[in-house]
């Protein structure tokens, strides 16, 4: 019984070895740049969601003493700074 023969595929070449290398390096470089941009975009989106979810406020507490016999008065100031 004979074993079936499989076709062997060969890489497509342009005929110029330097161009084949340049195309391969370009494809890998573009892939890495795309990956870097996707990660940077994801981090920027996380920061954007975080900044839109919680208001950025500053608080200041002051203790004022009115001429009250029983209770001192405490006042809180809140300001939106962002």
C-alpha positions, 0 to 999 in steps of 0.5 A, spaced: 500 500 500 502 506 498 502 512 502 499 518 499 503 524 497 502 531 500 503 537 497 509 541 500 507 549 500 513 554 499 513 561 502 511 566 496 517 570 495 518 577 491 525 575 488 529 580 492 531 577 498 532 584 502 525 586 500 522 579 503 526 581 509 523 588 509 516 586 508 517 581 514 520 586 519 515 591 517 509 587 519 512 585 525 514 592 527 507 594 525 504 589 530 508 591 536 506 599 535 499 597 534 499 593 540 503 598 544 497 603 542 492 599 544 495 598 551 496 605 551 488 607 549 486 602 554 489 605 560 487 612 558 480 610 557 481 607 564 483 614 567 477 617 563 472 612 566 475 613 573 475 621 573 468 621 570 466 616 576 468 620 582 468 628 583 474 631 585 473 635 591 476 638 596 474 639 603 475 644 609 473 643 616 473 649 620 471 650 627 467 656 629 466 658 636 459 662 637 457 665 643 453 659 645 453 656 651 452 649 649 455 647 642 461 649 638 459 650 631 463 646 626 462 648 618 464 644 612 466 647 606 466 643 599 469 645 593 469 642 586 476 643 583 476 638 577 
